[in-house]
Amino acid sequence: EGEIELFTAVAVVIDVTTGECRYANAGHPPPLLTDGVEHKPLVGTGPLRTSAERLAAALQLAGGVTFLGLRDDVAALMQAADAYVLASRWEGLPMVLLEAAGAGLPIVATDVGGNASLVERGVSGELVPSGDVEVMARRIAALAGQPGQARRMGHAGRQRAEQRFSLSGMVAAYQRLYEAELERAGIAPMQA
């Protein structure tokens, strides 16, 4: 549902000397599509796929975006990626962000729903206002231009996901919660 913002952000060319944003055109392909990788994969399908394909063509991204449809090898695709971008207008806590963090990818996501519980701004990725194409483009370009920082963010995101969302992390969090409630009630916790 955020394909308009995502494709538009990818189509924005950022002049790093002036910080000025402008849209790419046929004479100036988007820099994120000229970094030696021919196609940017888009995984998934749904009722908006045809609209997304038309939009990619209208923004002259059709040759740079590959619509992969439903896949059962998303983990392998993530391992081959440099970053993960989620341009949703609304979310709960999307599993795909947990998967991207688990793959060690830095994340650029819209600041909606539960995204902020996984993406720590400037640490494990970047959160951008929903619908703000220019800010999203700048964050994507910043990651592309700073691979060392992107790797550090990906590592921090993986650690955060393991600490907060892994089975052992969740069990530990519940144990702390139960112990705090027992203490608040004046009941000594049982020793294992």
Number of C-alpha atoms within 10 A of each C-alpha: 15 16 20 17 22 21 22 21 25 25 24 25 24 21 11 12 6 7 10 11 15 13 15 19 14 9 6 9 17 23 17 21 17 11 9 8 9 13 16 17 14 13 13 12 14 9 8 12 15 11 12 19 17 14 17 23 15 11 20 18 25 17 12 20 18 16 17 12 12 12 11 7 8 15 14 10 13 18 14 11 16 16 24 22 19 22 27 21 17 16 12 9 15 15 9 12 24 21 17 24 29 22 23 27 29 33 30 26 27 26 22 18 14 14 22 16 12 21 27 17 16 13 18 28 29 22 23 21 15 18 17 15 21 21 16 28 24 20 21 23 19 15 21 17 13 10 14 11 18 24 18 17 27 26 20 21 28 22 17 22 24 17 15 16 16 15 11 12 15 14 13 14 15 12 12 12 12 13 16 14 13 14 12 10 9 9 11 10 12 7 4 3
